[in-house]
Amino acid sequence: MQSQNKLWIWYNILFNGMKITILLLLQFLNIKTMSQAPAMGQYIFTRQEMVAGFDFLANGKFNFFFSYGASDRTATGTFSVTGDTIKLKSDKEAGKDFIVTNQSKAGTGYSIKFYDNNKYILSNIRCTFFIGKQRHDEFTDDNGEIKVAYPHCDKIFVFHTLFPDVVTLIKDETNNNNRFILTLSSSLEQVSFKGIDFKTNHTSTISCFRNYLIMPEHIKFKKQ
């Protein structure tokens, strides 16, 4: 009788231990599922003239649109969820918004000329000249041209203020040319999302820090 009681006690200990293990496993799986669930579906952000939205699909792909004033942007790609962080991998390659079609060395100073069928978007393109650690920002005129008298610069980066994204490097320290002709890439209106991650706050919103695409603070996309 005593041995039967011992066996019964051990049985209860093992049975209860298995129940606890199963419950903990189910809780872990539930937490993991909940951390990924908020990424699915459509999310919209609106503020004054700005409208933006995501559509996160069950196959791990996303669609994105953004409209602010004269700037309309889109993006497609894939996403992954780790904990409360959503990482986006856009189909667009970052840092390729401008194409150097011709470059040469002649005279002094620097000349950069942009061409595109849409003349409206040729003005206010920012060109950043680095001379050592010093940074100098210049902007194109209405004809899409910049001329500066710097005797030498180490690097030149180009950035479109209407379609902000990762800058395009057009000259490094090994390039001695000072005359550049560029065209605007067809991917300019797309968004690369390089360096921009999103957070799942709970099941109804996702948010991100202020970035080159969306400048306002306290950005929250609400699930529809």
Secondary structure as the mmCIF struct_conf table of DSSP 4:
data_model
#
loop_
_struct_conf.conf_type_id
_struct_conf.id
_struct_conf.beg_label_comp_id
_struct_conf.beg_label_asym_id
_struct_conf.beg_label_seq_id
_struct_conf.end_label_comp_id
_struct_conf.end_label_asym_id
_struct_conf.end_label_seq_id
HELX_RH_AL_P HELX_RH_AL_P1 GLN A 2 GLN A 36
HELX_RH_3T_P HELX_RH_3T_P1 ALA A 37 ALA A 39
BEND BEND1 MET A 40 MET A 40
STRN STRN1 GLY A 41 ARG A 47
TURN_TY1_P TURN_TY1_P1 GLN A 48 GLU A 49
STRN STRN2 MET A 50 PHE A 56
TURN_TY1_P TURN_TY1_P2 ALA A 58 ASN A 59
BEND BEND2 GLY A 60 GLY A 60
STRN STRN3 LYS A 61 TYR A 68
TURN_TY1_P TURN_TY1_P3 GLY A 69 ALA A 70
STRN STRN4 SER A 71 THR A 82
TURN_TY1_P TURN_TY1_P4 GLY A 83 ASP A 84
STRN STRN5 THR A 85 SER A 90
BEND BEND3 ASP A 91 LYS A 92
HELX_LH_PP_P HELX_LH_PP_P1 GLU A 93 GLU A 93
TURN_TY1_P TURN_TY1_P5 ALA A 94 GLY A 95
BEND BEND4 ASP A 97 ASP A 97
STRN STRN6 PHE A 98 SER A 104
BEND BEND5 GLY A 107 GLY A 109
STRN STRN7 TYR A 110 TYR A 115
BEND BEND6 ASN A 117 ASN A 117
HELX_RH_3T_P HELX_RH_3T_P2 LYS A 119 LEU A 122
TURN_TY1_P TURN_TY1_P6 SER A 123 ASN A 124
STRN STRN8 ILE A 125 ILE A 131
TURN_TY1_P TURN_TY1_P7 GLY A 132 LYS A 133
STRN STRN9 GLN A 134 PHE A 139
TURN_TY1_P TURN_TY1_P8 ASP A 142 ASN A 143
BEND BEND7 GLY A 144 GLY A 144
STRN STRN10 GLU A 145 VAL A 148
BEND BEND8 PRO A 151 PRO A 151
BEND BEND9 ASP A 154 ASP A 154
STRN STRN11 LYS A 155 HIS A 160
BEND BEND10 THR A 161 PHE A 163
BEND BEND11 VAL A 166 VAL A 166
STRN STRN12 THR A 168 LYS A 171
TURN_TY1_P TURN_TY1_P9 GLU A 173 THR A 174
STRN STRN13 ARG A 179 LEU A 184
TURN_TY1_P TURN_TY1_P10 SER A 186 GLU A 189
STRN STRN14 GLN A 190 GLN A 190
TURN_TY1_P TURN_TY1_P11 LYS A 194 GLY A 195
STRN STRN15 ASP A 197 HIS A 202
TURN_TY1_P TURN_TY1_P12 THR A 203 SER A 204
STRN STRN16 THR A 205 CYS A 208
BEND BEND12 TYR A 212 LEU A 213
BEND BEND13 PRO A 216 HIS A 218
STRN STRN17 ILE A 219 LYS A 223
#
